[in-house]
């Protein structure tokens, strides 16, 4: 099963508690650490997580600095995380990664290189990501390489080539916000009325159970 999650609501969660926005981001990263365990426990083969969009670069310099520092810290932790190696988790960072500072790019490349041969689980961190931009960059790549452009070649050359079964968005918003629009074209959508730091394992289990037991996927047929 491939599960996509739009990790929304960190700043509003912080505002509700009277905190600075970056405290909400810290709580959101703490929840990501829990999500890692849930993925392994529930046997989810692939997860794609919307962490930072291209449009998020328009945020204030102070907030971006804080976020980038958290990204650095959490990426370094992945290098030493025993769960990654014991459970053969392949880590991928997908998006226009060249938009990030060079040291962040180097860290992401190091993690991807160390886990490239892992084959039990995949976690895609969507960073400097946009669904439309992914398709545009894919088509440009195919043209540059003088390859035929059709559904098969586009699919194979996307940053994340596998289709999603489920897309979850937290925070009560009812839109997908440019999230893997090709891969999620037939995914079942679940909108959760909780901010991301409030999301719990029981919420994920409920979504998976509903997907498996109650939803018939017809793919337009």
DOLO-30328 format. One record per residue: residue number from 1; residue in one letter; chain; x, y negated, z negated of N, C-alpha, C in turn. Coordinates in nm, 3 decimals. Atoms other than C-alpha are relative to their C-alpha. Layout:
# residues N
NUM / A / A / X / Y / Z / X / Y / Z / X / Y / Z $
...
//
This chain:
# residues 221
1 / X / A / 0.084 / 0.120 / 0.000 / 0.000 / 0.000 / 0.000 / 0.087 / -0.125 / 0.000 $
2 / X / A / -0.070 / 0.128 / -0.007 / 0.120 / -0.348 / 0.092 / -0.092 / -0.107 / -0.057 $
3 / X / A / 0.077 / 0.101 / 0.071 / -0.005 / -0.617 / -0.146 / 0.069 / -0.136 / 0.014 $
4 / X / A / -0.051 / 0.137 / -0.004 / 0.041 / -0.989 / -0.081 / -0.065 / -0.082 / -0.111 $
5 / X / A / 0.054 / 0.084 / 0.107 / 0.001 / -1.241 / -0.361 / 0.043 / -0.145 / 0.021 $
6 / X / A / -0.025 / 0.143 / -0.002 / -0.029 / -1.618 / -0.338 / 0.005 / -0.046 / -0.145 $
7 / X / A / -0.025 / 0.026 / 0.143 / 0.120 / -1.721 / -0.672 / -0.035 / -0.146 / -0.032 $
8 / X / A / 0.046 / 0.139 / 0.008 / -0.089 / -2.032 / -0.731 / -0.045 / -0.036 / -0.141 $
9 / X / A / 0.057 / 0.053 / 0.123 / -0.165 / -2.246 / -1.032 / 0.098 / -0.029 / -0.112 $
10 / X / A / -0.097 / 0.025 / 0.108 / 0.161 / -2.289 / -1.226 / -0.010 / -0.140 / -0.056 $
11 / X / A / 0.003 / 0.140 / 0.047 / 0.138 / -2.668 / -1.239 / -0.130 / -0.032 / -0.073 $
12 / X / A / 0.127 / 0.026 / 0.067 / -0.230 / -2.674 / -1.329 / -0.007 / 0.072 / -0.135 $
13 / X / A / -0.009 / -0.070 / 0.128 / -0.164 / -2.415 / -1.598 / 0.076 / -0.085 / -0.101 $
14 / X / A / -0.078 / 0.087 / 0.089 / 0.101 / -2.646 / -1.743 / -0.081 / -0.122 / -0.043 $
15 / X / A / 0.079 / 0.119 / 0.030 / -0.129 / -2.947 / -1.721 / -0.107 / 0.030 / -0.104 $
16 / X / A / 0.104 / -0.039 / 0.096 / -0.403 / -2.762 / -1.908 / 0.056 / 0.004 / -0.142 $
17 / X / A / -0.061 / -0.012 / 0.132 / -0.158 / -2.707 / -2.195 / 0.077 / -0.126 / -0.041 $
18 / X / A / -0.071 / 0.122 / 0.033 / -0.014 / -3.058 / -2.184 / 0.150 / 0.008 / 0.016 $
19 / X / A / -0.143 / -0.020 / -0.022 / 0.326 / -2.939 / -2.058 / 0.045 / -0.070 / 0.128 $
20 / X / A / -0.057 / 0.047 / -0.126 / 0.558 / -3.070 / -1.790 / -0.019 / 0.109 / 0.106 $
21 / X / A / 0.027 / -0.099 / -0.105 / 0.503 / -2.901 / -1.450 / 0.098 / 0.117 / 0.002 $
22 / X / A / -0.099 / -0.108 / -0.011 / 0.829 / -2.705 / -1.464 / -0.016 / 0.106 / -0.108 $
23 / X / A / 0.028 / -0.103 / 0.101 / 0.719 / -2.530 / -1.783 / -0.097 / 0.103 / 0.057 $
24 / X / A / 0.091 / -0.092 / -0.069 / 0.436 / -2.383 / -1.578 / 0.074 / 0.092 / 0.095 $
25 / X / A / -0.080 / -0.083 / -0.090 / 0.690 / -2.263 / -1.324 / 0.077 / 0.107 / -0.077 $
26 / X / A / -0.070 / -0.098 / 0.083 / 0.889 / -2.094 / -1.601 / -0.093 / 0.114 / -0.040 $
27 / X / A / 0.098 / -0.102 / 0.037 / 0.576 / -1.914 / -1.717 / -0.034 / 0.088 / 0.121 $
28 / X / A / 0.027 / -0.076 / -0.121 / 0.509 / -1.813 / -1.357 / 0.108 / 0.101 / 0.031 $
29 / X / A / -0.110 / -0.094 / -0.023 / 0.854 / -1.656 / -1.324 / 0.001 / 0.111 / -0.103 $
30 / X / A / 0.013 / -0.105 / 0.100 / 0.802 / -1.471 / -1.650 / -0.103 / 0.104 / 0.045 $
31 / X / A / 0.104 / -0.091 / -0.048 / 0.487 / -1.323 / -1.496 / 0.051 / 0.085 / 0.116 $
32 / X / A / -0.060 / -0.077 / -0.109 / 0.684 / -1.218 / -1.187 / 0.080 / 0.118 / -0.053 $
33 / X / A / -0.078 / -0.107 / 0.061 / 0.910 / -1.014 / -1.412 / -0.092 / 0.114 / -0.043 $
34 / X / A / 0.098 / -0.103 / 0.037 / 0.603 / -0.831 / -1.546 / -0.054 / 0.069 / 0.125 $
35 / X / A / 0.053 / -0.056 / -0.124 / 0.472 / -0.784 / -1.191 / 0.092 / 0.107 / 0.056 $
36 / X / A / -0.097 / -0.098 / -0.048 / 0.789 / -0.598 / -1.103 / -0.026 / 0.137 / -0.064 $
37 / X / A / 0.030 / -0.125 / 0.070 / 0.709 / -0.336 / -1.367 / -0.132 / 0.060 / 0.048 $
38 / X / A / 0.131 / -0.050 / -0.043 / 0.346 / -0.310 / -1.255 / 0.009 / 0.066 / 0.138 $
39 / X / A / -0.017 / -0.055 / -0.134 / 0.449 / -0.250 / -0.894 / 0.054 / 0.143 / -0.008 $
40 / X / A / -0.062 / -0.132 / 0.014 / 0.668 / 0.044 / -0.998 / -0.097 / 0.097 / -0.067 $
41 / X / A / 0.092 / -0.086 / 0.074 / 0.415 / 0.182 / -1.246 / -0.118 / 0.045 / 0.086 $
42 / X / A / 0.119 / -0.029 / -0.080 / 0.124 / 0.164 / -0.998 / 0.033 / 0.060 / 0.136 $
43 / X / A / -0.041 / -0.063 / -0.125 / 0.326 / 0.300 / -0.707 / -0.028 / -0.083 / 0.124 $
44 / X / A / 0.021 / 0.088 / -0.115 / 0.282 / -0.003 / -0.480 / 0.128 / 0.000 / 0.083 $
45 / X / A / -0.120 / -0.016 / -0.083 / 0.519 / 0.046 / -0.188 / 0.060 / -0.134 / 0.044 $
46 / X / A / -0.053 / 0.128 / -0.049 / 0.546 / -0.317 / -0.074 / -0.082 / -0.116 / -0.058 $
47 / X / A / 0.066 / 0.122 / 0.047 / 0.468 / -0.660 / -0.217 / 0.064 / -0.120 / 0.069 $
48 / X / A / -0.048 / 0.125 / -0.059 / 0.495 / -0.999 / -0.046 / -0.054 / -0.114 / -0.084 $
49 / X / A / 0.034 / 0.100 / 0.101 / 0.497 / -1.297 / -0.279 / 0.030 / -0.140 / 0.051 $
50 / X / A / -0.013 / 0.137 / -0.049 / 0.437 / -1.658 / -0.178 / 0.058 / -0.086 / -0.112 $
51 / X / A / -0.070 / 0.071 / 0.108 / 0.696 / -1.837 / -0.391 / 0.020 / -0.148 / 0.028 $
52 / X / A / -0.033 / 0.140 / -0.032 / 0.781 / -2.159 / -0.206 / -0.025 / -0.022 / 0.149 $
53 / X / A / 0.035 / 0.024 / -0.139 / 0.627 / -2.293 / 0.112 / 0.090 / -0.110 / 0.059 $
54 / X / A / -0.073 / 0.109 / -0.067 / 0.788 / -2.522 / 0.369 / -0.053 / -0.135 / -0.047 $
55 / X / A / 0.060 / 0.126 / 0.046 / 0.545 / -2.791 / 0.256 / 0.040 / -0.036 / -0.143 $
56 / X / A / -0.043 / 0.029 / 0.138 / 0.667 / -2.755 / -0.103 / 0.127 / -0.084 / -0.007 $
57 / X / A / -0.119 / 0.085 / -0.002 / 0.986 / -2.934 / 0.002 / -0.036 / -0.148 / -0.014 $
58 / X / A / 0.044 / 0.139 / 0.015 / 0.778 / -3.254 / -0.012 / -0.021 / -0.038 / -0.147 $
59 / X / A / 0.018 / 0.031 / 0.142 / 0.757 / -3.228 / -0.392 / 0.114 / -0.090 / -0.050 $
60 / X / A / -0.099 / 0.093 / 0.054 / 0.954 / -3.463 / -0.615 / 0.136 / 0.065 / -0.013 $
61 / X / A / -0.136 / -0.051 / 0.012 / 1.330 / -3.428 / -0.632 / 0.023 / 0.069 / -0.132 $
62 / X / A / -0.019 / -0.058 / 0.133 / 1.315 / -3.355 / -1.004 / -0.063 / 0.138 / -0.009 $
63 / X / A / 0.067 / -0.130 / 0.006 / 1.063 / -3.073 / -0.966 / 0.073 / 0.103 / 0.087 $
64 / X / A / -0.075 / -0.092 / -0.086 / 1.254 / -2.920 / -0.675 / 0.130 / 0.044 / -0.064 $
65 / X / A / -0.126 / -0.035 / 0.067 / 1.580 / -2.934 / -0.871 / -0.026 / 0.107 / -0.106 $
66 / X / A / 0.030 / -0.096 / 0.105 / 1.419 / -2.751 / -1.160 / -0.036 / 0.136 / 0.060 $
67 / X / A / 0.039 / -0.125 / -0.064 / 1.262 / -2.493 / -0.930 / 0.120 / 0.073 / 0.059 $
68 / X / A / -0.118 / -0.062 / -0.062 / 1.587 / -2.432 / -0.743 / 0.090 / 0.060 / -0.106 $
69 / X / A / -0.080 / -0.056 / 0.109 / 1.769 / -2.382 / -1.072 / -0.059 / 0.131 / -0.051 $
70 / X / A / 0.065 / -0.125 / 0.040 / 1.510 / -2.122 / -1.171 / 0.024 / 0.108 / 0.105 $
71 / X / A / -0.024 / -0.096 / -0.107 / 1.545 / -1.954 / -0.831 / 0.141 / 0.059 / -0.011 $
72 / X / A / -0.138 / -0.048 / 0.013 / 1.921 / -1.934 / -0.880 / 0.012 / 0.100 / -0.115 $
73 / X / A / -0.009 / -0.085 / 0.119 / 1.887 / -1.786 / -1.227 / -0.067 / 0.135 / 0.023 $
74 / X / A / 0.074 / -0.124 / -0.021 / 1.626 / -1.530 / -1.126 / 0.063 / 0.087 / 0.108 $
75 / X / A / -0.067 / -0.077 / -0.105 / 1.814 / -1.428 / -0.812 / 0.124 / 0.069 / -0.055 $
76 / X / A / -0.117 / -0.062 / 0.064 / 2.129 / -1.367 / -1.016 / -0.042 / 0.118 / -0.087 $
77 / X / A / 0.050 / -0.110 / 0.085 / 1.924 / -1.153 / -1.255 / -0.032 / 0.124 / 0.083 $
78 / X / A / 0.032 / -0.114 / -0.085 / 1.809 / -0.937 / -0.963 / 0.123 / 0.084 / 0.031 $
79 / X / A / -0.124 / -0.071 / -0.030 / 2.171 / -0.848 / -0.891 / 0.036 / 0.102 / -0.107 $
80 / X / A / -0.036 / -0.087 / 0.113 / 2.198 / -0.687 / -1.234 / -0.120 / 0.077 / -0.054 $
81 / X / A / 0.121 / -0.062 / 0.052 / 1.842 / -0.559 / -1.277 / 0.001 / 0.150 / 0.028 $
82 / X / A / -0.010 / -0.145 / -0.016 / 1.860 / -0.185 / -1.337 / -0.123 / 0.058 / 0.070 $
83 / X / A / 0.122 / -0.051 / -0.064 / 1.500 / -0.142 / -1.215 / 0.014 / 0.001 / 0.152 $
84 / X / A / -0.019 / 0.010 / -0.144 / 1.606 / -0.250 / -0.867 / 0.072 / 0.123 / 0.055 $
85 / X / A / -0.083 / -0.110 / -0.046 / 1.860 / 0.029 / -0.839 / -0.060 / 0.136 / -0.037 $
86 / X / A / 0.059 / -0.127 / 0.043 / 1.685 / 0.303 / -1.037 / -0.122 / 0.036 / 0.084 $
87 / X / A / 0.123 / -0.024 / -0.075 / 1.367 / 0.262 / -0.831 / 0.014 / -0.030 / 0.149 $
88 / X / A / -0.028 / 0.021 / -0.142 / 1.534 / 0.190 / -0.494 / -0.087 / -0.110 / 0.060 $
89 / X / A / 0.080 / 0.114 / -0.046 / 1.370 / -0.150 / -0.451 / 0.083 / -0.085 / 0.097 $
90 / X / A / -0.064 / 0.089 / -0.097 / 1.468 / -0.337 / -0.136 / -0.054 / -0.140 / -0.020 $
91 / X / A / 0.038 / 0.140 / 0.020 / 1.467 / -0.713 / -0.195 / 0.026 / -0.077 / 0.129 $
92 / X / A / -0.015 / 0.084 / -0.119 / 1.406 / -0.946 / 0.098 / -0.047 / -0.142 / -0.031 $
93 / X / A / 0.043 / 0.139 / 0.005 / 1.390 / -1.323 / 0.111 / -0.033 / -0.040 / 0.142 $
94 / X / A / 0.045 / 0.025 / -0.137 / 1.190 / -1.436 / 0.412 / -0.051 / -0.144 / 0.012 $
95 / X / A / 0.038 / 0.137 / -0.025 / 1.134 / -1.779 / 0.561 / 0.114 / -0.074 / 0.066 $
96 / X / A / -0.107 / 0.082 / -0.056 / 1.345 / -2.065 / 0.688 / 0.102 / -0.029 / -0.110 $
97 / X / A / -0.089 / 0.006 / 0.115 / 1.611 / -1.996 / 0.429 / 0.109 / -0.105 / 0.015 $
98 / X / A / -0.102 / 0.102 / -0.024 / 1.851 / -2.243 / 0.591 / -0.039 / -0.136 / -0.058 $
99 / X / A / 0.044 / 0.126 / 0.062 / 1.643 / -2.520 / 0.430 / 0.049 / -0.014 / -0.143 $
100 / X / A / -0.046 / 0.003 / 0.139 / 1.781 / -2.427 / 0.088 / 0.149 / -0.035 / -0.006 $
101 / X / A / -0.143 / 0.025 / 0.017 / 2.120 / -2.534 / -0.052 / 0.081 / 0.126 / 0.030 $
102 / X / A / -0.083 / -0.111 / -0.047 / 2.405 / -2.316 / 0.071 / 0.024 / 0.105 / -0.108 $
103 / X / A / -0.027 / -0.098 / 0.105 / 2.476 / -2.158 / -0.267 / -0.122 / 0.090 / -0.025 $
104 / X / A / 0.120 / -0.083 / 0.014 / 2.113 / -2.041 / -0.289 / -0.009 / 0.100 / 0.114 $
105 / X / A / -0.001 / -0.091 / -0.114 / 2.137 / -1.894 / 0.059 / 0.097 / 0.116 / -0.023 $
106 / X / A / -0.101 / -0.103 / 0.025 / 2.453 / -1.707 / -0.042 / -0.049 / 0.103 / -0.102 $
107 / X / A / 0.054 / -0.091 / 0.101 / 2.283 / -1.561 / -0.349 / -0.106 / 0.092 / 0.059 $
108 / X / A / 0.105 / -0.080 / -0.061 / 1.983 / -1.445 / -0.149 / 0.059 / 0.105 / 0.094 $
109 / X / A / -0.066 / -0.095 / -0.091 / 2.208 / -1.285 / 0.113 / 0.068 / 0.112 / -0.077 $
110 / X / A / -0.067 / -0.102 / 0.081 / 2.403 / -1.105 / -0.158 / -0.097 / 0.104 / -0.052 $
111 / X / A / 0.102 / -0.093 / 0.049 / 2.089 / -0.953 / -0.309 / -0.050 / 0.089 / 0.114 $
112 / X / A / 0.052 / -0.078 / -0.113 / 1.960 / -0.846 / 0.033 / 0.102 / 0.102 / 0.048 $
113 / X / A / -0.105 / -0.092 / -0.044 / 2.292 / -0.690 / 0.126 / 0.012 / 0.119 / -0.097 $
114 / X / A / -0.016 / -0.107 / 0.099 / 2.311 / -0.491 / -0.199 / -0.117 / 0.097 / -0.002 $
115 / X / A / 0.120 / -0.085 / 0.009 / 1.959 / -0.353 / -0.164 / -0.051 / 0.045 / 0.137 $
116 / X / A / 0.051 / -0.024 / -0.136 / 1.931 / -0.313 / 0.214 / -0.030 / 0.146 / 0.029 $
117 / X / A / 0.021 / -0.143 / -0.026 / 1.946 / 0.069 / 0.199 / -0.104 / 0.062 / -0.093 $
118 / X / A / 0.103 / -0.052 / 0.089 / 1.682 / 0.105 / -0.074 / -0.128 / 0.027 / 0.079 $
119 / X / A / 0.109 / -0.042 / -0.088 / 1.376 / 0.283 / 0.059 / -0.127 / 0.045 / -0.072 $
120 / X / A / 0.120 / -0.044 / 0.072 / 1.115 / 0.338 / -0.214 / -0.102 / -0.112 / -0.014 $
121 / X / A / 0.087 / 0.117 / 0.012 / 0.972 / -0.011 / -0.269 / 0.065 / -0.116 / 0.075 $
122 / X / A / -0.050 / 0.124 / -0.060 / 1.003 / -0.346 / -0.090 / -0.068 / -0.117 / -0.068 $
123 / X / A / 0.056 / 0.127 / 0.049 / 0.959 / -0.691 / -0.241 / 0.049 / -0.111 / 0.092 $
124 / X / A / -0.030 / 0.112 / -0.087 / 0.944 / -0.982 / 0.002 / -0.030 / -0.130 / -0.073 $
125 / X / A / 0.019 / 0.131 / 0.061 / 0.998 / -1.322 / -0.158 / -0.010 / -0.102 / 0.113 $
126 / X / A / 0.022 / 0.098 / -0.106 / 0.848 / -1.579 / 0.080 / 0.050 / -0.136 / -0.049 $
127 / X / A / -0.068 / 0.121 / 0.043 / 1.077 / -1.881 / 0.045 / 0.020 / -0.091 / 0.122 $
128 / X / A / 0.002 / 0.089 / -0.117 / 1.059 / -2.189 / 0.269 / -0.082 / 0.069 / 0.109 $
129 / X / A / 0.081 / -0.085 / -0.086 / 0.781 / -1.986 / 0.422 / -0.124 / -0.074 / 0.049 $
130 / X / A / 0.128 / 0.040 / -0.057 / 0.487 / -2.064 / 0.648 / -0.040 / 0.101 / 0.105 $
131 / X / A / 0.046 / -0.100 / -0.094 / 0.277 / -1.821 / 0.849 / 0.008 / -0.045 / 0.145 $
132 / X / A / -0.009 / 0.052 / -0.136 / 0.252 / -2.040 / 1.157 / 0.145 / -0.011 / 0.043 $
133 / X / A / -0.142 / 0.016 / -0.030 / 0.622 / -2.117 / 1.140 / 0.066 / 0.135 / 0.027 $
134 / X / A / -0.055 / -0.134 / -0.024 / 0.700 / -1.745 / 1.118 / -0.028 / 0.045 / 0.143 $
135 / X / A / 0.036 / -0.042 / -0.136 / 0.514 / -1.679 / 1.444 / 0.075 / -0.083 / 0.103 $
136 / X / A / -0.073 / 0.087 / -0.092 / 0.672 / -1.980 / 1.617 / 0.146 / 0.044 / 0.011 $
137 / X / A / -0.141 / -0.041 / -0.001 / 1.022 / -1.871 / 1.515 / 0.018 / 0.137 / 0.066 $
138 / X / A / -0.005 / -0.132 / -0.062 / 0.948 / -1.514 / 1.623 / -0.006 / -0.012 / 0.153 $
139 / X / A / 0.014 / 0.017 / -0.144 / 0.836 / -1.624 / 1.970 / 0.126 / -0.064 / 0.060 $
140 / X / A / -0.125 / 0.063 / -0.046 / 1.141 / -1.851 / 2.006 / 0.113 / 0.104 / 0.010 $
141 / X / A / -0.103 / -0.104 / 0.002 / 1.363 / -1.555 / 1.916 / -0.016 / 0.095 / 0.120 $
142 / X / A / 0.026 / -0.090 / -0.112 / 1.198 / -1.332 / 2.176 / 0.037 / -0.065 / 0.134 $
143 / X / A / -0.035 / 0.073 / -0.123 / 1.238 / -1.599 / 2.445 / 0.151 / -0.009 / 0.015 $
144 / X / A / -0.145 / 0.012 / -0.003 / 1.602 / -1.653 / 2.353 / 0.067 / 0.130 / 0.039 $
145 / X / A / -0.057 / -0.132 / -0.030 / 1.669 / -1.280 / 2.375 / -0.056 / 0.059 / 0.129 $
146 / X / A / 0.056 / -0.040 / -0.129 / 1.476 / -1.261 / 2.702 / -0.080 / 0.130 / -0.010 $
147 / X / A / 0.083 / -0.118 / 0.021 / 1.234 / -1.004 / 2.563 / -0.145 / -0.031 / 0.036 $
148 / X / A / 0.142 / 0.015 / -0.030 / 0.877 / -0.946 / 2.667 / -0.076 / -0.042 / -0.126 $
149 / X / A / 0.082 / 0.044 / 0.114 / 0.622 / -1.120 / 2.445 / -0.135 / 0.069 / 0.008 $
150 / X / A / 0.130 / -0.066 / 0.013 / 0.334 / -0.895 / 2.347 / -0.022 / 0.031 / -0.148 $
151 / X / A / 0.034 / -0.022 / 0.141 / 0.165 / -0.783 / 2.028 / 0.105 / 0.087 / -0.069 $
152 / X / A / -0.098 / -0.092 / 0.060 / 0.416 / -0.503 / 1.968 / 0.132 / -0.070 / -0.029 $
153 / X / A / -0.131 / 0.063 / 0.022 / 0.730 / -0.714 / 2.012 / -0.009 / -0.112 / -0.104 $
154 / X / A / 0.018 / 0.102 / 0.104 / 0.590 / -0.998 / 1.801 / 0.000 / 0.066 / -0.137 $
155 / X / A / 0.008 / -0.070 / 0.129 / 0.501 / -0.756 / 1.521 / 0.137 / 0.046 / -0.047 $
156 / X / A / -0.131 / -0.056 / 0.036 / 0.846 / -0.599 / 1.528 / 0.101 / -0.107 / -0.038 $
157 / X / A / -0.099 / 0.105 / 0.024 / 1.025 / -0.934 / 1.511 / -0.044 / -0.105 / -0.102 $
158 / X / A / 0.040 / 0.089 / 0.108 / 0.832 / -1.103 / 1.234 / 0.095 / 0.015 / -0.118 $
159 / X / A / -0.083 / -0.011 / 0.121 / 1.013 / -1.177 / 0.908 / -0.042 / 0.120 / -0.084 $
160 / X / A / 0.055 / -0.119 / 0.068 / 0.785 / -0.915 / 0.750 / -0.084 / 0.074 / 0.104 $
161 / X / A / 0.070 / -0.065 / -0.110 / 0.677 / -0.663 / 1.015 / -0.119 / 0.087 / -0.038 $
162 / X / A / 0.107 / -0.092 / 0.040 / 0.433 / -0.453 / 0.811 / -0.129 / -0.074 / -0.034 $
163 / X / A / 0.130 / 0.059 / 0.029 / 0.061 / -0.526 / 0.788 / -0.034 / 0.012 / -0.149 $
164 / X / A / 0.043 / -0.002 / 0.140 / -0.096 / -0.607 / 0.451 / -0.135 / 0.067 / -0.014 $
165 / X / A / 0.128 / -0.060 / 0.033 / -0.377 / -0.412 / 0.292 / -0.085 / -0.095 / -0.084 $
166 / X / A / 0.069 / 0.085 / 0.097 / -0.466 / -0.663 / 0.022 / 0.073 / -0.133 / -0.012 $
167 / X / A / -0.056 / 0.131 / 0.035 / -0.412 / -1.036 / -0.031 / -0.074 / -0.054 / -0.122 $
168 / X / A / 0.055 / 0.055 / 0.123 / -0.465 / -1.183 / -0.377 / 0.042 / -0.146 / -0.011 $
169 / X / A / -0.037 / 0.138 / 0.032 / -0.482 / -1.554 / -0.450 / -0.053 / -0.034 / -0.139 $
170 / X / A / 0.040 / 0.044 / 0.133 / -0.486 / -1.681 / -0.805 / -0.039 / -0.147 / 0.004 $
171 / X / A / 0.032 / 0.141 / 0.028 / -0.611 / -2.019 / -0.938 / -0.139 / -0.041 / 0.044 $
172 / X / A / 0.136 / 0.033 / -0.036 / -0.966 / -2.001 / -0.802 / -0.017 / -0.068 / 0.134 $
173 / X / A / 0.009 / 0.061 / -0.133 / -0.884 / -2.149 / -0.460 / -0.044 / 0.107 / 0.101 $
174 / X / A / 0.054 / -0.094 / -0.097 / -1.064 / -1.989 / -0.164 / 0.057 / -0.028 / 0.140 $
175 / X / A / -0.066 / 0.013 / -0.129 / -0.810 / -2.021 / 0.115 / 0.134 / 0.072 / -0.009 $
176 / X / A / -0.124 / -0.077 / -0.002 / -0.495 / -1.842 / 0.224 / 0.123 / -0.086 / 0.026 $
177 / X / A / -0.108 / 0.098 / -0.004 / -0.281 / -2.152 / 0.291 / 0.124 / 0.045 / 0.078 $
178 / X / A / -0.112 / -0.030 / -0.089 / -0.069 / -2.030 / 0.583 / 0.084 / 0.118 / -0.049 $
179 / X / A / -0.068 / -0.116 / 0.060 / 0.018 / -1.703 / 0.408 / -0.008 / 0.120 / 0.092 $
180 / X / A / -0.010 / -0.121 / -0.081 / 0.131 / -1.426 / 0.645 / -0.125 / 0.022 / 0.087 $
181 / X / A / 0.127 / -0.003 / -0.073 / -0.150 / -1.499 / 0.889 / -0.008 / 0.112 / 0.102 $
182 / X / A / 0.001 / -0.115 / -0.091 / -0.045 / -1.224 / 1.132 / -0.019 / 0.129 / -0.080 $
183 / X / A / 0.000 / -0.125 / 0.076 / 0.018 / -0.951 / 0.875 / -0.129 / 0.019 / -0.080 $
184 / X / A / 0.120 / -0.007 / 0.084 / -0.294 / -1.036 / 0.672 / -0.129 / -0.009 / 0.081 $
185 / X / A / 0.117 / 0.023 / -0.084 / -0.530 / -1.052 / 0.969 / -0.116 / 0.095 / -0.029 $
186 / X / A / 0.105 / -0.095 / 0.037 / -0.719 / -0.741 / 0.852 / 0.007 / 0.037 / -0.149 $
187 / X / A / -0.011 / -0.029 / 0.143 / -0.630 / -0.751 / 0.484 / -0.130 / -0.034 / -0.073 $
188 / X / A / 0.111 / 0.034 / 0.088 / -0.897 / -0.748 / 0.216 / 0.045 / -0.113 / -0.092 $
189 / X / A / -0.036 / 0.119 / 0.076 / -0.901 / -1.082 / 0.034 / -0.066 / 0.002 / -0.137 $
190 / X / A / 0.050 / 0.007 / 0.137 / -0.938 / -1.119 / -0.341 / 0.043 / -0.134 / -0.061 $
191 / X / A / -0.027 / 0.130 / 0.059 / -0.966 / -1.460 / -0.510 / -0.027 / 0.008 / -0.150 $
192 / X / A / 0.004 / -0.019 / 0.145 / -0.893 / -1.457 / -0.882 / -0.009 / -0.135 / -0.069 $
193 / X / A / 0.022 / 0.128 / 0.068 / -1.021 / -1.735 / -1.107 / 0.087 / -0.011 / -0.125 $
194 / X / A / -0.100 / 0.018 / 0.105 / -0.705 / -1.743 / -1.317 / 0.121 / -0.066 / 0.063 $
195 / X / A / -0.128 / 0.049 / -0.049 / -0.385 / -1.939 / -1.283 / 0.102 / 0.114 / -0.002 $
196 / X / A / -0.094 / -0.110 / -0.011 / -0.086 / -1.725 / -1.187 / 0.059 / 0.045 / -0.134 $
197 / X / A / -0.058 / -0.048 / 0.127 / 0.073 / -1.723 / -1.537 / -0.100 / 0.078 / -0.087 $
198 / X / A / 0.102 / -0.071 / 0.078 / -0.259 / -1.584 / -1.671 / -0.033 / 0.138 / 0.059 $
199 / X / A / 0.031 / -0.125 / -0.070 / -0.272 / -1.292 / -1.425 / 0.056 / 0.118 / -0.080 $
200 / X / A / -0.041 / -0.116 / 0.080 / -0.255 / -0.951 / -1.597 / -0.006 / 0.129 / 0.081 $
201 / X / A / -0.003 / -0.129 / -0.069 / -0.196 / -0.591 / -1.499 / -0.141 / 0.050 / 0.027 $
202 / X / A / 0.138 / -0.046 / -0.017 / -0.567 / -0.520 / -1.548 / -0.064 / -0.066 / 0.121 $
203 / X / A / 0.053 / 0.068 / -0.119 / -0.646 / -0.778 / -1.277 / 0.048 / 0.070 / 0.126 $
204 / X / A / -0.056 / -0.069 / -0.116 / -0.415 / -0.601 / -1.034 / -0.063 / 0.138 / 0.017 $
205 / X / A / 0.062 / -0.133 / -0.006 / -0.557 / -0.260 / -1.120 / -0.143 / -0.011 / 0.051 $
206 / X / A / 0.138 / 0.019 / -0.044 / -0.911 / -0.390 / -1.069 / -0.006 / -0.022 / 0.151 $
207 / X / A / -0.004 / 0.027 / -0.143 / -0.821 / -0.520 / -0.723 / 0.029 / 0.130 / 0.077 $
208 / X / A / -0.038 / -0.124 / -0.069 / -0.654 / -0.193 / -0.621 / -0.113 / 0.102 / -0.004 $
209 / X / A / 0.111 / -0.095 / 0.013 / -0.943 / 0.016 / -0.753 / -0.114 / -0.038 / 0.093 $
210 / X / A / 0.109 / 0.044 / -0.088 / -1.197 / -0.196 / -0.564 / 0.036 / 0.025 / 0.146 $
211 / X / A / -0.045 / -0.024 / -0.139 / -0.991 / -0.175 / -0.246 / -0.013 / 0.147 / 0.037 $
212 / X / A / 0.000 / -0.143 / -0.030 / -0.962 / 0.201 / -0.268 / -0.140 / 0.061 / -0.002 $
213 / X / A / 0.127 / -0.069 / 0.023 / -1.312 / 0.285 / -0.386 / -0.120 / -0.062 / 0.071 $
214 / X / A / 0.124 / 0.066 / -0.042 / -1.553 / 0.027 / -0.248 / 0.007 / -0.065 / 0.137 $
215 / X / A / -0.010 / 0.076 / -0.124 / -1.417 / -0.135 / 0.067 / 0.033 / 0.090 / 0.117 $
216 / X / A / -0.024 / -0.075 / -0.123 / -1.444 / 0.023 / 0.410 / 0.065 / -0.092 / 0.101 $
217 / X / A / -0.074 / 0.082 / -0.098 / -1.189 / -0.110 / 0.658 / -0.034 / 0.051 / 0.140 $
218 / X / A / 0.044 / -0.041 / -0.133 / -1.328 / -0.106 / 1.013 / 0.088 / -0.057 / 0.112 $
219 / X / A / -0.089 / 0.058 / -0.099 / -1.065 / -0.319 / 1.191 / -0.075 / -0.043 / 0.127 $
220 / X / A / 0.078 / 0.053 / -0.111 / -1.336 / -0.474 / 1.408 / -0.082 / 0.103 / 0.075 $
221 / X / A / 0.072 / -0.105 / -0.073 / -1.484 / -0.140 / 1.515 / -0.143 / 0.016 / -0.050 $
//
